[in-house]
Amino acid sequence: MSTNTSEIRNLVTIGHRGCGKTTLTEALLYSAGATNRLGSVDDRNTIADFEPEERERQISISPALCNCTHKKTKLNIIDTAGFAEFFAESMPCFWVADAALMVVDAAAGVEVHTHKVYSTAAEMKLPIVAVINKMTGEHADYESALQSIRELVTGAEAVAVQMPVGEKGGFEGVVDLLSMKMMSGSEKGGRWGDIPAELADEVAAARDALVDGVAATDDALMEKYFENETLTQDELAGGLAKAVAAGRIVPVLAVDAASTIGIGALLDFIVSVCPAPDARGEWNGHLPGKPEEAVVRRCAADEPFSAVVFKTMSDPYVGRISLIRVVSGTAKADDNVMDAHSSNRERLSGLATLQGNKMQDVPSLAAGDLGCVTKLEHTLTGGTLCEQKAAVTFDAPPLPQPMHTAAVEAAGHADEDKLAAGLTRLAEEDIGFRFGREPSTGEMLMRGMGALHVDVIVEKLQRKFEASVSLREPKVPYRETVRKSVRVQGRHKKQTGGRGQFGDVWIQLEPTPRDAGFEFVNAIKGGSVPTNYIPAVEKGVVAQLQKGILTRSQVVDVRVTLDDGSSHAVDSSDQAFQMAGQIAMRNALAQADCVLLEPVMNVEVSCPEDLMGDIMSDFSGRRGRIQGSDSIAGGIAVVRATVPLSEMARYAADLRSITQGRASYTMEPAGYEEVPAHLVDSIVAAHHAEEEEE
C-alpha cells in the first residue's frame, strides 16, 4: 500500500558546503530508525554520498533521495551539494520538494552559497526551515548564527522555535517553545522531559517572541493576542504551520547532527509543522506543445496520473534510473504512460523508493510521493510523465549556464568511441554538464559549472566507461571583422584543355554594426552575372568568411554586395563562380583593415564585503571593467564586471585562492569586443606558430 498524501513530507537540504547537510540527513534516518548505524562523511559510509567520487573527496556532488518514517509520516529527504559547482542539479530538487531545510554552521553562520540557495528557494516559494547545526563545535555561537539568518531572510521573519540548552561541549539538548518541553540526549534522537527551573525566565521570553511572530501573521490570532488572551499550543502550532507554508516565517531550530542531539525534536517539528504535498497548492501546467493552453493538477488521488523527473542516474546493471515526484493521481508499477515532450509511450518499470542508491520495490506511489522508475527511454530530467488521455506538461525551473570550459581529447584511438558514449550518458545524468564541438576551433568542449565539476566528469568517464581522456585549456573562439569599405574583383580563370573554368565578380565589402551578422546583397543589373550563378558566388563568399586573415577565425558583422562581373557561355559554372567569390572575399579582407574580436563575459562575484577590494583589483588585472557592486544582507557583497573570456580560464581556482573559498561566481556571455591593439600581434603570432606546429 502506498502512503497517504497527507502523511508525506518532502524535504530538500540546502546550504553552504561543510555545514553538515549530509550528516543531518544521516542523523534523521538513524534517529527515525531507517538505518541501524549512524554513517559519517569522514568514514566515507553515509547513505546519501554513495558515488566513489563523493566518498573520495568527502563532499556531496549529486542529489540523493532517502526516506524514513516518523510518527506514521513518511519523510522524503533530498540531500543536495553545497558547492556552487554542483548547484544546477539542485534546481529540480527545489521544484519537487515541499519544504527546504536550510542548514547553517553554528560557528560560521550564513555563508556565501547560503545566500544563493535561500534566494532560489524563496523565489520558488518554497517554505524554509533554518537548522543551526554543529552546536557542539569548538566555536559554536548560536546567537551569532541566528542573527546572520535574520539578516539573510527577506520578506519574512526568522523566528526561533527552539532554545538550545548549552553550546560547544556543553550542548545537551533543546527546549521546544511550542510544547514547552526539553529534549535532551542523543540516543536515537533524544528524550523529552521538563524544562530546568533555572531556564524558566529565558524560555518564557523566547516563547513570547515566538508568539509575537506567529500572531503577527494571522489577523484572528493577532486579535486574540491583543485582547491579552493566551494562545493555545494548537493555535500556536497551527498559526506557525500556516505562516511557514506561506513563506512569512522562517522557523529556526538547533541541532548537532553528528551526535544526533536535537534531531528528535527536529523530526517532531517536520511532522507537525512542515506542509504535506497536498497543502502546497495546485501544479500549473499546460498542454504539450501549447504553452498558452493551461492545465491544472491537484495533488490528489482522484486526479489523472502525472509525474515529473527531477534526477536521472545510470547503473551498470539496472540501466537508467529516473527519480520522480508523483504530481497527481497514483503511480502504479508497470503502468503504461506517456512522455509529454515526445508523446512516446513509457512504462513505469521497477517502481521503487530509494535509500541513496538502494531501491525497494513498491506496487504504487501516492500523489505527492517521491520514488524512482527504471528504463525510461525518452524522459529525462525535467520531463513530464502523464496519461495519454489526460496530457499535461510541467515546465522545470530554468537552469544556470555552465561557466567553465575545457577541451577534451581521447587519450588513444580505442578511447574515442567510449568518450562519445560516456559524454552522452553523463550529460543525461548531470543537467549542469554540456558538451559539443566548437565549430570555429574544431575542438570537443566539455562545459561545467566549475573546474571541480569538469574534473569529476573526467573521473566518471574513466570509472564508468573506461575512457581515458586529456584536458587542456580551450582555444579562444576569436572572430574578425573589418573597419573600412572596399570594392574588389575576384576572377577565376583556368584552361586545362577542353572545357575551362571562368568566373568573374566584383563585390563591395563594408562593416555593419556589432552583432548585425552577415548580409549578402545581390545588386547585379543587366545580367553581367547570370542569375543561376549568384547563389554560387554567395556560397564562395560565405566559405571564405569562415577563415579570416588574422587567426583564421570567422568574419562577422559585414555586408557583401555583388554588383558586377562577367561570364563565359561555355566555361562558366557554379564551381567557377564559387571560386571567384572566394577569391574576391580574400582580396577584400586583405584591404579592409581587419580587426580581431574576442568574447567577453558578464561576471558576478558574491563575496564577504571585506574582500570587495581584492576582487575588483583582480578584475582590473584581467582587463575587466567593473560594472557595479551592491551590499546585500549578512555582510555579503556582489561585484559585477565585464571580463574577456581569455582572462577567465583559471578563475575558479584563482578566486578560491584570493578568498580562501569564501566567494562564488557566475558567468555568462556578454558579446564580442575588439582586442586591444597591443595584444593583437602576439595573438596572431601564437596562432601562426600553432598552425605551423600542426
N, C-alpha and C positions, 0 to 999 in steps of 0.2 A: 504493500500500500504506500502511496506517496504521501508526503507530509501536507497538511492543510496550509493554504497560502497564509492565513493569519498567524501560523506558528513557524514562520520563516523570518530570519533576519539576514540580509545580505550586506556584508561589510567589506570595505577596501581599506587597507592600511596605507597611509601616506606619510611622508616626512623626509627630512634630510638624511643622507647616508650616515650610518653609525648611530642613529637614535634608538635602534633596537626594535624595529618593526618585526623582523623575522623571529627574534627572541620572544616578543609579545605574542605572536601567532602560536609559537610553540607552547608558551605558558597557558594560553587559552585552551588549546587542545588537551594538554596534560591535565589541567585543573578540571576540565569538563569530563574527563575520563575517556576521551577519544584515543589516547595513547597511554601506554603504561610506563613510559620513560620521558624525561624532560631532555630533549635534544639541545645541543649547543652549537652555535656558529663556530666557536673556537675548536670544538671537537669534530667539526665537519659532519654532523649526523642529524641535522634538522630535516624535518619533513618538507618544508617549503623550498629549501635550497637543495635540489636533488641533482642538478646538472653538474658534471665534473668541473666545468669552468667556474661555477659558483662556489663549490666547495674548496677548490684550489685557491681562489682569490679571497674567500670568506666574505663575499658580497652577494646580494641578490642581483640577478641580471634580467630574468624574465618573470612575469606574474605567475603565481602558483595558487591553485584553488584547493582549499582544505575545508573540512567541516567537522562540527561537533554538535552535541545536543546538551542543552542545559535547561532544566525545568520544563521538559517536554517541548522545547523550542529548538528548531534546527538553526544553527549559525553557520552560514557560508562565509568563509573568510578568504579574501583575495589578497595575498601578500605581494606588494609591488616593490620595485627597486627604488633606492634613494639617490642613485647617481643620475644627474641630468642627462648623461649619455643614453640612458635607457628609458627616458620618460615617455617616448612615443607609445610604447606598448602598454603604458598605464592608462592612456586615454580611454580606450574601450572599456576598461575595468571601472572607471568612474561612471561610465554610461549605464552599466548594468547593476551597479550597487545601489543600495537604498540609504546608506549612511557611510561616512568616512571616519575612521579612527586616525586622527592626526596626532602622530607620536612626536613628542618634544623631549629632548635630553634635559634632565633636571639641572645639569651643570652648564650646558651651552645655551639653553633657551632656544628661541626661534632662530633658525639658521637660513642661509640664502635660499636653498631649494624648497624650504618650507613655504616661503612666500609664493613660489610658483605653483606648488601643488594646492595650496589653500585657495589662491586666486582662481585656479582652474575648477576646483570643486565648487566654489561659490558661484562662478559663472554658470555652471551646470545645475545650479540649485540643489546641490547635494547636501543634506544635513551633515553637520560636522560635530564630532565629539573629540575634544582635545584630551590626550592622555600624557601626563608628565611621567616619564619613565626614568629608570636608573636612580631611584630615590636613595639607594644605599651607596651611591658613588661618593668618592672622597670629596668632590667639590659640588655635591648636590646642593641646590638652593631653590626650594620650591617657590618662594615668594618672587624671586627674580624671574624664574621661568614663567610663572603666572602673569607677571607684569608684561613680559615680552609677548605673550599670547594676546593680552588685552590690547597692546599696541598694534598687533597684526590684524586683528579682526575689524572688518569694516562693515557697516550696515547691520550689525548685530552686536550683542554684548556677551563677552566671555564671563561666565559665572561659575564659581567653584561650587560643585555639588558634593564634594568630599573635602575633609580636612585631614591632612596627613598627621600621624602621631609620630613625631620624631623625624629625623632625616639623617643622611650619611649612615654611619654604623649603628645609629640609634633608631632607624626607621623600623617600626614594629607593626604598623597597620594603618587603617584609615577609619575616620568617622564618617558614616553616610548621613548627610544632612537631610535626606528625605525620611528615612526610617528612624533617625536619631539612635542608631546602634553603631558599635565599633566592631570592625572585622580585623582580627589580629592573627598572626602566624602565617605559615607558608604551606603547610601540608595540604595538598590538593586545593589550594586557593584560600585557605584560612577558615576561621570560625567566628561566628557572631557572638557578641557579648555586650555588656553595659558600658557606657561611657565613663571613664575615670572621673571622679568628682573634681579633681584639680583642673580638668579641662572644661568644666561646665560653662564658665563665663565666655571663654574663647569660642566654644562651639555655638553658644547662643547667639553671639554676634555674627558668626559666619552664616548661621541659618537665617537670621534676619536679612542679611544681604541677599541670600538666595530667594527668600520670599519677596523682597523688593523687586528683584529682577524678573521673577516669573509673573508677579501681579501686574507689572508694567506692560506686559504683552497681551493682556486679556481684560476687556472692559468689565466683565462681570466680577472677576477676581479683584480687580482694582477697586470697584465699588465696595465690595465686602471688606477689603483691606482698609479702606479709608474710614469705614464705619467701626474700625477697631475690633473687627471680628477675626478670630484666628482661623487661618486656612487649615483644613484637614489634610492629612497625609495624602489621601486620594485626590483631593482638589489640587494640591501642590504638584503631585506626580503627573496628573492629567494635564495641568496647565503647562508644566515643563515639557511633556511629550509633544504637545501641540506647538509650542514655541520652537522646539528643536526641529520638528518636521518642517516648519515654515521658514527656518533659517534665521530666526530672530534671536536665538540664544545659542551660544557655543558652550556646552557644559564642560567643565574641566575636572578631571579625575587624576589621582596619583597612584602609581604602581612601581614595583620593582620586578620586572618580568623575569629576570634571571633567578630570583629567589621565590617568585610567584606571590610575594606579599602584595595584597590589594587586588589580585586577579579575580578572586571570588566575588568581590564587590563589583568589579567591572562587568563580570558575566551577568550578575543580577541586574545591573543598570541597563545593559544592552537589551535584555529580555523585556524589561518593564518600560523603557523609555524610547529606544530606537524604533523607527517605524517599520511595520511589516510591508511587504511588496504592494499589497492592495491599498495601502494608505498613502502611497506616493502619487496618486492621480493617474489619469489616463495616459496612454502612449499615443502620440500623434504621428501618424504615418501618411502614406499616400499610395495610390495605385502604382504598380510597377511601370516605370517609364512615363508616368503622368504626374509630375510633382504638384500640378495645380488641382488635382482631384484628391482631397483629403480623405483619409481613413483613420478612424479612431478605434483603439482596442483597450478594453478594460482588463485589468489583471484579475481575471475571474475564470472559474472552471467552465461556465456556460458560454464563454466566447469561443469563436473559431480558433484553432491552434495557430500560433505564431511564435517564433523564437528568433533570437539574434546570436551570431557567433562573435565572441569577444576575444578569442585567442585560438591560434592554431599551433599544434605541436606535431612532431613526427616521431614515430617509434620504429626501430628496425624490424620488429616482429608484427606489431599491430598495424602500422602504416599511419595515415593521417588521423590525428585525434583533434576534434573540434570542441572547444568549451562553449557552452550555450547558456543563455538565460531564456527560460520559457516566459514569453511576454503575456500570452493569453492561452486559454484552453489547457489541454493536457498533452504532454509528450508521451507517446506510447511506443515501447520498444518494437522495432521493425515496421512501424507505420511508413507508408509512402507519402512523402510530402513534396513540395516544390521549392527550388531555389528561385527566389523572387527576381533576381537580376537576370538570369538566363532563361527562366521558365523551364529548365530541365528538371526531371524527376530526381529526387534524392530519397534515401532510405535511412531511417533512424536506427542504424545498426549499432550494436554494442552500447545501448543506452546505459549510463552509469553515473555514479557520483565519484568524486575524485578526492583523494587524500595525498596531495603532492603529485606523484606520478603513479600512484596505486589506484586502480579502478575497482569499484564494487558495482556489479551489475544490478540494475533495478528494473522493474517492469514498467514504471512510469515516473514522470516528474510533473509536479503540480504547477499551476500558474505561479510565476514568481520565483520558482526554484532554479538553482544553478546545477549544472552537471556537464556531461560530455557525451558525444556520439563519435563513432569511428567510421572511417572510409567514405566521408563525403567527397564526391568527385568534383563538384562545381562551386561549392560555397566556401568562401574564405573569410578571414577576419573582417568584421563589419557587415557581412552579408545577412540576409533575412531568409528564414525558412517559414513556409506557410502552407495552408491548404490551397489546392489548385482552385477550388470553387470559392475561396474567400481570400483572394490575393491581397497582399499588403507589403509595402517596403518601409523599413525604418532607417532613416539616414544616420549613419555613425558620425560622431564628432569629427571635425577637421583635424588633421594630424600636422604636427610641426614638420618642417622640411629638414632633410639631412644637411649637416653643416660641414662634415669632414669627408674629404675625398682622397682616395688612394688608387693609384694604378696597380692592377693586379696582373700577374702573368704566371701561367703554369710552369712549374719547375722543369718539367720534361714533357715529351710528346705523349707519354702514357697518361699524364695528368690532365690533358686538355678536355677530354670528354667528361671526366669526373668533375672538373671545375665547372663546366657548363651545367651539369645536372645538379651539383651541390648548390650553386648560386641560386638556381631556380627554386629549389626546395627551401633554402634558408630565407629567401625573400617571402615565401608563403608563410613561414613561421613568424618572422620578425617584420612587422609593418613599418618599423623605423629604418629598415635597410633597403637600399635600392642598388641596382647595378645596370650597366649598359655600356655600349661602345660610344665614345665621343667622336662624332663624325669629323670634326676639324683636326683631331690629332691621331685618330685611329686606335687609341688606347681603350682597353677594357677598364672601366672605372667602377670601384665599389664606393658607395656613399652611405655613411652612417651619421649618427648624432655626435660622434666624437672619435678620437683616436682609439680610446679604450674599446668602444663599440666595434670598430673595424678589426681590432686585434682579436676580439672574441670570435668574430665571424671566421677569421683565418683559422683559429684553433678548432672551431666546429667543422670547417671544411676538411681538416686533417683527420679529426676523430671520427666523424660520421661518414665521410665519403672517401677517405684516404687520398685526398687531393692535396698535394704539396704545391704551394704557391710562393711567389716572392712579391713583395710590395715595394713600391717606390713612390716618390712624390710625382703627382701627375704633371704633365706639361700644361702650362697656362694656355687656355684657348684664346690667344690673341686674335684680333681682327684688324683689318686695314680699311682705310677709306682715302679719299682724295680731297685736296684743298682747292684746286682750280679746275676750270673747264678747258678741255682741249678737243680739237677736231682732227681726226687722223684717218688714214687709209689702211685697209687690210686687204692684201692682194695675194691670192694663192694661185700659182700657175705652174703646172708640171706636165711635161710631154715625155712619155716613155715609149713611144711607138704605138700606133693605133690610137684609140681614143685617149685624150688627155684629161687634165683636170683644170678647171678655171672657175674662180670666184673672186669677185672684186666688190668691196663695200667701203663706204665712208660712214663713220659714226662720230657722234659727239658724246663725250663723257663729261658729266658735271656732278658736283656734290649735291646732296639733298640734306634736309635737317636730320639730326641724330635720331635713330630708331625709325626712320621713314622706310627703311628696307630698300629693295631693288625695284626699279621700274624700267621697262623696255618700251620704247615708243617707236612705232612704225610711221615714219614721215616720208616714205617713198612716193614720188609723184612721177607719172609718165611711164611707169613700168621699167625703170632703169634696173631694178632688181625684181625679177618675176615674183609674183605673189606666192607661188608654191615653194620658193626658196627662203622666204623670210623666217619661217619657224626654225630652219636650219641655222640661220645667222644667229638668232636668239639663243639657240642651243649652244653654239660655239662661244658666244659671249658669256653665258652662264657658266660653262665649263671653266673658262679662264678666270672668272671671278672667284672660283674656289681656291685659286692658287695665286695669291698676291706676290709682289716682287720683293717684299721685305723679309717676311718669315714664312712665306708660302701659306699664309692664313687667308681665310675667306674675306673678300672685299664686300663691304656693306655700305648702305646709305648712298647709293649713286643712281643716277638716271642715265640710261644709254639710249640715244636717239639714232636710228638708222635713217639717213636722209639721201643717200646717193649710192651709186655703184654701177656695175656693168656685168653682162653675162655673155656666154658664148652658146650658140644654138646647139652645138654638138658636145662640147667639153664640160659644160656646167652641170653640176649635180648637187644633191643635198650635201654630200660629203665635202665637196669643194667649197661650198658656201659656209659650211660649219667651220672648216679650217680658216677661211677668210675672216669669219667672226672672231675666232680665237686670236689670230694674228693682229687684227685691229685692236682688240681689247688689250693685248700685251703691249702694243705700241702706245696706246693711250695711257696705260698705267705708268709707263716709263717717263711720260712727260707731265703727268697731272699732279706732281708733288704729293706722293703718297705719305700718309702718316699712320702710325701704329696705335691701335686702341687696345686697352686692357680692361678686363672685367673688374668692377668694383662692387663691394658688398656693404649692405647696411648691417652693422654690428651693434648689439645691445648687451651690455655687461651689467649684471646685478652683483653688487659687492658691498661690504661694510663701508660706511661713509668715510672712515679714516684712510681708506685705500683709493679714494677717487683720484687723488693727485698722481699716484703711481700708475693707475690705469690710463689716465689722459696722457701722461708723459710717454708711456709705452706706445700709445696710438700715434703720437707725433713721430716717434722713431720709425713707424711703419708707413709713413707718408699718409697717415689718416687725417681726416678733418672732423673735429668734434662738432656734432650737430646739436648737442644739448645734454642736460643732466637734470635729474629730479631726485629728491629725497622722498622715500616712502616710509611706511611705518617700521618701527623696530630698529632704527639706525641703519637701514639699508638704502643704498643709492643706486640709481640706474644711470649709466653713461651710454650715450648713443654717438656713434661715429660712422663715417663712410671711409672704408679702407680698401686698397687694391687687393684683389684675391691673391696675387703673388706674395704678399706680405703676411698671409694668414695661414700658411701651410702648417706651421708648428704652434699655432696659437694656443691650442688646448693645453699643451704641456707648459708653455711659457706662462699662461695665466695661472696655472696651478702653482708654479714656482713663485710668481710675483705675490700671490695672495695666500700662500700656504693652504690652497684648496678651499678658500672661503668665498670664492666667486663662481659664477656660472655665466654662460653667454649664449646668445642665439645669433644666427647669421642668415641672411637671405640676399639674393641678387638685387643689386640696385641699378644695373645697366653697365654701359661701357663708357670710358673716358679716355682722352688722349694721353699717351705715355709721355712723361716729361722728356724734353729733347735730350738732356744729358744722359738719359738711360737707354735711348733707342739704339745707339751704336753697339753697346755691349750686348743687348738682347739679340740684335741681328747677327753679330759675330758669333755668339754662342749657338744660335740656330744653324748657321752655316757650318760650324765645326761639327755639330751633331750630324748634319746631313752627310758630311764627308766621312765621318766615322762609320755611319751606316752603310 
